[in-house]
Amino acid sequence: MKLSVIDSCFARLHNRATMRAIFIADAHLNRPEDANYRLLLDFIKEQHGKTDMLCILGDLFDFRVGLASLNFAGHDKMLAALAALSRSGTRIIYLEGNHDFHLGKKFAALTGCELHRRPTEIRYDGKRIYLCHGDLINRSDLRYLLLYLLLHNRLTFFLAHLLPARLLHRLRAYLQKNSKKRYDKHQINWNYEEIIRGFASKKHANGYDAVVTGHFHLPFMEHENGFTLLSLGDWLGHFSYGCLENGLFSLQVYPDRH
């Protein structure tokens, strides 16, 4: 990985009193009138002039793929908010998830995001941080791993261009329904927190200072021996997000309910 590209980032920081990065995941935005959509719009607008970097770790939208045949007009307000934040000087890193993928260069140009199809690492405030959506952490979920390979295959994406929009939306509804069922079932069969911890410990052994992940909708943070594990939760019921400010990680809730 060419870290020089990822790290060429913060010449503007000398004009700021603090270093502040924000991490969010799993908003599953659908309609602009939904509560989570409205709250996240407010949150994004509040970051102007306050946040050097915003990391979106997948599933910002409940469903979005880069197919010209599909219209996602309901997403326009969020796209505009991200573009405005980018223009204000905030670096935006966007990792695709399992509900938003194949987004493409047009999406990146429209929003001002640095788009990543897979997990990546960043250097921020002297820390080496591993960012991932988290859907590939559970290596025992072979069914999902096969589905991932199918849906993220370029041939599949090419063939999807040949399908009518109505059929694509029916396929979307089917996959979303099955995804929810499988997640509820697997919560019984698997201890997700332990799976996340096991994954993070391997990254710690590889020299990372922190792992930040989404996907599991479990908000928790653990800090030990200089290493931080940050599981972001979601913007559906928890409205949780991560913050790294002046070298310290925290897990916060929006709006502040204290």
Long-range contacts (C-beta under 8 A, 24 or more apart in sequence): 1-120, 1-121, 3-121, 3-123, 6-120, 6-121, 6-122, 6-123, 7-122, 7-123, 9-53, 9-91, 10-52, 10-91, 12-52, 12-89, 13-52, 16-52, 18-245, 18-246, 19-52, 19-124, 19-125, 19-244, 19-245, 19-246, 19-247, 20-50, 20-51, 20-52, 20-53, 20-243, 20-244, 20-245, 20-246, 21-51, 21-52, 21-53, 21-54, 21-55, 21-124, 21-125, 21-243, 21-244, 21-245, 22-47, 22-51, 22-53, 22-54, 22-55, 22-241, 22-242, 22-243, 23-55, 23-57, 23-131, 23-212, 23-230, 23-232, 23-241, 23-242, 23-243, 23-244, 24-54, 24-55, 24-56, 24-57, 24-60, 24-214, 24-232, 24-235, 24-241, 24-242, 25-56, 25-57, 25-58, 25-59, 25-60, 25-97, 25-133, 25-134, 25-213, 25-214, 25-215, 25-232, 25-233, 25-234, 26-58, 26-59, 26-97, 26-214, 26-215, 26-217, 26-232, 26-233, 26-234, 26-235, 26-236, 27-59, 27-60, 27-61, 27-234, 27-235, 27-236, 28-59, 28-60, 28-61, 28-62, 28-99, 28-234, 28-235, 28-236, 29-60, 29-61, 29-62, 29-74, 29-75, 29-78, 30-61, 30-62, 30-74, 31-74, 32-74, 32-77, 36-235, 36-236, 36-239, 37-77, 37-78, 39-235, 39-239, 39-254, 39-255, 40-78, 40-235, 41-77, 41-78, 41-81, 43-241, 43-254, 44-78, 44-81, 44-82, 44-85, 45-81, 45-84, 45-85, 47-85, 47-90, 48-84, 48-85, 48-88, 48-90, 49-88, 49-89, 51-90, 52-90, 52-91, 53-90, 53-91, 53-92, 53-93, 53-124, 54-85, 54-90, 54-91, 54-92, 54-93, 55-92, 55-93, 55-95, 55-122, 55-131, 55-212, 56-92, 56-93, 56-94, 56-95, 56-113, 57-95, 57-97, 57-131, 57-132, 57-133, 57-134, 57-212, 57-213, 57-214, 57-215, 57-232, 58-95, 58-96, 58-97, 58-98, 58-99, 58-100, 58-133, 58-134, 58-135, 58-214, 58-215, 59-97, 59-98, 59-99, 59-100, 59-133, 59-214, 59-215, 60-94, 60-97, 60-100, 61-99, 61-100, 62-99, 62-176, 63-99, 63-100, 63-172, 63-176, 64-99, 64-100, 64-103, 65-100, 65-101, 65-102, 65-103, 65-157, 65-160, 66-102, 66-103, 66-104, 66-106, 66-107, 67-102, 67-160, 67-161, 67-168, 68-161, 69-161, 69-163, 69-164, 69-165, 69-168, 70-165, 70-168, 70-169, 71-165, 79-110, 79-111, 82-111, 82-112, 82-113, 83-110, 83-111, 83-112, 85-112, 86-111, 86-112, 86-113, 87-112, 93-120, 93-122, 93-131, 95-119, 95-120, 95-131, 95-132, 95-133, 96-133, 97-133, 97-135, 97-214, 97-215, 98-133, 98-135, 98-148, 98-151, 98-179, 98-215, 99-176, 101-151, 101-152, 102-152, 102-157, 117-152, 121-208, 124-244, 125-244, 125-246, 125-247, 126-247, 127-209, 127-210, 127-244, 127-247, 128-207, 128-208, 128-209, 128-210, 129-208, 129-209, 129-210, 129-211, 129-212, 129-244, 130-203, 130-208, 130-210, 130-211, 130-212, 131-212, 131-213, 132-211, 132-212, 132-213, 132-214, 133-213, 133-214, 133-215, 134-196, 134-213, 134-214, 134-215, 134-216, 134-231, 135-215, 137-195, 137-196, 137-199, 137-213, 137-215, 138-186, 138-190, 138-192, 138-195, 140-190, 140-195, 141-186, 141-190, 143-182, 144-182, 192-216, 192-218, 193-218, 193-220, 193-231, 196-229, 196-231, 197-222, 197-229, 200-227, 200-229, 210-244, 210-249, 212-242, 219-251, 220-251, 221-249, 221-250, 221-251, 223-249
